[in-house]
């Protein structure tokens, strides 16, 4: 389940990269050679992620605030270039896998507490029914002798 959040963030980044290229046109996307960027990606290093990713062929690395050419020969950038958790392409705002895991853990804890609350309410309701029909044992002595009338 932890990898699902990581894969979702990765999928969203890839989708944003494709949306960024949607304006280029299908004819240019199908060609193997990409058009030369107006500026080299390295010119955006030490600036901002947003400025770097205006050029859709660039990748921003948060580790050292560098803007580098996206390695088009591989689907994912290699870790030697930039660790995957610190690499952004297409969009800058992607929450990292750690933030996603924390959010999921909080939701899981909320569901667990709600479940415990419902369990407690059910127990109280069942105890009321048992008391109504005389099935509730005395809490002081649960092992009292059963009396037949």
Helices and strands as residue ranges (DSSP letters): H 2-21, G 22-24, H 26-30, G 41-44, H 49-52, E 58-61, E 66-69, G 84-86, E 87-88, H 97-132
